[in-house]
Amino acid sequence: MSKKYRTVPKFRSEAEERQFWEAHDTADYFDLSKAQRATFPNLKLSTTAISLRLPQGLLDSIKVAANKRDVPYQSLIKVWLAEKVAAE
């Protein structure tokens, strides 16, 4: 016998939808065995410029590390930050 899935309600806002999915399991609403990986080739990641004050010695060390890897130092900082956040 196949599982009966619930109907996803209509949401008035993204916040309401987010709140709903935080409290409900998608497995009750969708057959996840038929899920396929989605790709979004034209999706542009949004970025925000920030100002960050670093001691000159630290910045010099980061630039040396970036130079050894042949990457821009800002890119290396972003990679290191992303790795640290993912590890948390």
VMD Tcl script that draws the C-alpha trace (Angstrom):
set ca {
  {0.00 0.00 0.00}
  {1.42 3.41 -0.96}
  {1.82 6.13 1.62}
  {-0.70 8.98 1.58}
  {1.03 12.35 1.59}
  {-0.40 15.47 3.18}
  {-1.23 18.52 1.10}
  {1.12 21.46 1.52}
  {-0.85 24.48 2.72}
  {-0.84 27.86 1.01}
  {1.37 30.42 2.71}
  {0.79 34.17 2.96}
  {4.50 34.95 3.30}
  {7.94 33.42 3.11}
  {8.26 33.84 6.88}
  {5.07 31.83 7.42}
  {6.36 29.08 5.12}
  {9.73 29.03 6.88}
  {7.98 28.69 10.25}
  {5.84 25.84 8.91}
  {8.78 23.82 7.57}
  {10.74 24.31 10.79}
  {7.96 22.44 12.60}
  {7.02 19.81 9.96}
  {8.80 16.94 8.22}
  {8.95 17.11 4.42}
  {8.70 13.30 4.29}
  {5.04 13.66 5.32}
  {4.36 15.85 2.27}
  {6.61 14.55 -0.53}
  {7.86 11.20 -1.83}
  {11.56 11.84 -1.26}
  {12.53 8.62 -3.06}
  {11.63 10.42 -6.31}
  {13.60 13.57 -5.46}
  {16.14 14.80 -7.99}
  {19.05 17.17 -7.51}
  {18.19 20.65 -8.79}
  {20.69 22.84 -10.57}
  {20.51 26.59 -11.01}
  {23.20 27.50 -13.54}
  {22.24 31.17 -13.79}
  {21.87 31.79 -10.06}
  {24.13 34.59 -8.91}
  {25.20 34.47 -5.28}
  {24.53 37.69 -3.45}
  {27.44 39.27 -1.64}
  {27.75 42.21 0.69}
  {30.81 44.37 1.07}
  {32.04 44.81 4.64}
  {34.81 46.79 6.24}
  {37.08 44.81 8.54}
  {39.99 46.21 10.48}
  {42.90 43.79 10.83}
  {46.32 44.25 12.38}
  {48.83 44.92 9.60}
  {50.88 41.85 10.57}
  {47.85 39.56 10.27}
  {46.92 41.01 6.90}
  {50.50 40.57 5.69}
  {50.45 36.92 6.81}
  {47.16 36.33 4.99}
  {48.57 37.93 1.83}
  {51.65 35.69 2.00}
  {49.44 32.59 2.43}
  {47.26 33.70 -0.50}
  {50.32 34.38 -2.64}
  {51.61 30.84 -1.98}
  {48.26 29.48 -3.19}
  {48.13 31.91 -6.11}
  {44.71 33.27 -5.10}
  {43.53 36.76 -4.13}
  {43.79 37.32 -0.40}
  {40.11 38.32 -0.12}
  {39.12 34.99 -1.68}
  {41.31 33.10 0.76}
  {39.72 34.95 3.68}
  {36.25 33.98 2.38}
  {37.28 30.31 2.05}
  {38.74 30.25 5.56}
  {35.64 31.90 7.02}
  {33.33 29.49 5.21}
  {35.33 26.49 6.44}
  {35.24 27.74 10.03}
  {31.49 28.39 9.91}
  {30.85 24.95 8.39}
  {32.89 23.33 11.16}
  {30.77 24.98 13.88}
}
mol new
graphics top color blue
foreach p $ca { graphics top sphere $p radius 0.5 }
foreach p [lrange $ca 0 end-1] q [lrange $ca 1 end] { graphics top cylinder $p $q radius 0.2 }
display resetview
